[in-house]
Amino acid sequence: MAQIISKINLFLLLGLTISIFGCKEDKLIKDTKAGNGGEAEKQWLEDYVSPDLLWGFIDTSGRVLIPPAYDDVRDFKNGFAVANLKGKWGYIDTMGKVIIGFKYLNAFDFNSGKALVQNFDKRFYYINSTGEKEFDCPGNECSSFVNNFAIFKRNEFYGLLDQRGKISTSAQFTHLKPLSDDRFIAALGDNYGVIDSKGNWLLQPQFQRIYPVSDGLIKVKKSNQYFFLDEKGLVQLIGPFDGAGEFCGGHTFVKRKNEYFILGKDGKVSYRGKGIISNGGEGKWIEKIGKNSRFIDFSGASVSSIKFDQAFIFHEGIAGFSQDENWGYLNSDGIVVVPPFLPIIWDCRGARIRFISETGYGYLDKAGKVVIAPKYPEARDFVGGYARISDWTR
């Protein structure tokens, strides 16, 4: 493996990864004052400068499915990918066919059969899969649909929009976020509770924070203490704790008076830690004792003999770990599949591990074998069997 990938030149690494940390999209998009239609579009395109890289897609074997031809692309979702061509956004399918033409100032993923777009008059509205307008965003900010509802913001307050474009819950909350199905984490001031899609309180606003459902339980914070409630939020099951993680595989880690424990949903302790415990992903935990850390299971047994400085959590049975500022990978059986010599790493996604070498980005399989040669100046993780890759413009 070390013979295939040489040590990374730091300056090349910085050049290749300079755009990594700015690639996440905002989920709630601000509306702005209307512009002057065609004139606004003309001015935008006059000032627009195409990037040095063009983007396309490959499959997990490295076969180019859509050659790099777009100024920007986003991951495929529900059969569509948002793509930018010469400053305008539109939609393509997995064969590269243009499904909705390049005519938007901004465009976002399809969810529940609808997508949020913005025209050059800077107005936001929702379209269907044929590109037809469904209805306008009713506030100055809107989100994509999740579980058949979208969140909108009006005058600093949040409400809910249903699939027909009708306001399901008026803008009255200081915070609003999906919890599960048709339930939402909502806040009045700094107090959080849970509402249904009509705005009725299912769990009164009394908490400092409410976390997403994990393993059928809801973690809440109140008076700087953590508790776990049943999924409906009606019954307090375990707590209080000074700190707590999310449940995974029927267990979580908690902290009491600077001591760490792993316990089950019944509140019974399965392991009393010797150091600091944190989530390791996929039913694993990371225990840090002094300068060394290890992966353990819920009983405290070591997953691997490997000790490390830092680690990513397990994803698809693979976790990255560091020793002396170099990174490698091990699998859920505790076997090292890539020795620690890489300067930067990413999670395993779609059974592929993205890595970087002096010749560009490439991909490893779960055994640490190079399956897609490192040759792309920029690349992203696999999502649904497709990965975004780039090439220099010509």
HELIX and SHEET records of a PDB file:
HELIX    1   1 LEU A   10  LEU A   16  1                                   7    
HELIX    2   2 ILE A   20  GLY A   22  5                                   3    
HELIX    3   3 GLY A   37  ASP A   47  1                                  11    
SHEET    1   A 5 LEU A  28  LYS A  30  0                                        
SHEET    2   A 5 GLU A 141  SER A 143 -1                                        
SHEET    3   A 5 ALA A 150  ARG A 154 -1                                        
SHEET    4   A 5 PHE A 157  LEU A 161 -1                                        
SHEET    5   A 5 ILE A 167  PHE A 173 -1                                        
SHEET    1   B 3 VAL A  64  TYR A  70  0                                        
SHEET    2   B 3 LEU A  53  ILE A  58 -1                                        
SHEET    3   B 3 ALA A 387  TRP A 392 -1                                        
SHEET    1   C 4 ASP A  72  VAL A  73  0                                        
SHEET    2   C 4 ALA A  81  LEU A  85 -1                                        
SHEET    3   C 4 LYS A  88  ILE A  92 -1                                        
SHEET    4   C 4 VAL A  98  TYR A 104 -1                                        
SHEET    1   D 4 ASN A 106  ASN A 111  0                                        
SHEET    2   D 4 LYS A 114  GLN A 118 -1                                        
SHEET    3   D 4 PHE A 124  ILE A 127 -1                                        
SHEET    4   D 4 LYS A 133  ASP A 136 -1                                        
SHEET    1   E 4 HIS A 175  SER A 180  0                                        
SHEET    2   E 4 ARG A 183  LEU A 188 -1                                        
SHEET    3   E 4 ASN A 191  ASP A 196 -1                                        
SHEET    4   E 4 TRP A 201  PHE A 207 -1                                        
SHEET    1   F 4 ARG A 209  SER A 214  0                                        
SHEET    2   F 4 LEU A 217  LYS A 222 -1                                        
SHEET    3   F 4 GLN A 225  ASP A 230 -1                                        
SHEET    4   F 4 GLN A 236  PHE A 241 -1                                        
SHEET    1   G 4 GLY A 243  ALA A 244  0                                        
SHEET    2   G 4 HIS A 251  ARG A 256 -1                                        
SHEET    3   G 4 GLU A 259  GLY A 264 -1                                        
SHEET    4   G 4 VAL A 269  ARG A 272 -1                                        
SHEET    1   H 3 ILE A 276  GLY A 281  0                                        
SHEET    2   H 3 LYS A 284  ILE A 289 -1                                        
SHEET    3   H 3 ASN A 292  ILE A 296 -1                                        
SHEET    1   I 4 GLN A 310  ALA A 311  0                                        
SHEET    2   I 4 ILE A 318  GLN A 323 -1                                        
SHEET    3   I 4 ASN A 326  ASN A 331 -1                                        
SHEET    4   I 4 VAL A 336  LEU A 342 -1                                        
SHEET    1   J 4 CYS A 348  ARG A 349  0                                        
SHEET    2   J 4 ARG A 352  SER A 357 -1                                        
SHEET    3   J 4 GLY A 360  LEU A 364 -1                                        
SHEET    4   J 4 VAL A 370  TYR A 376 -1                                        
END                                                                             
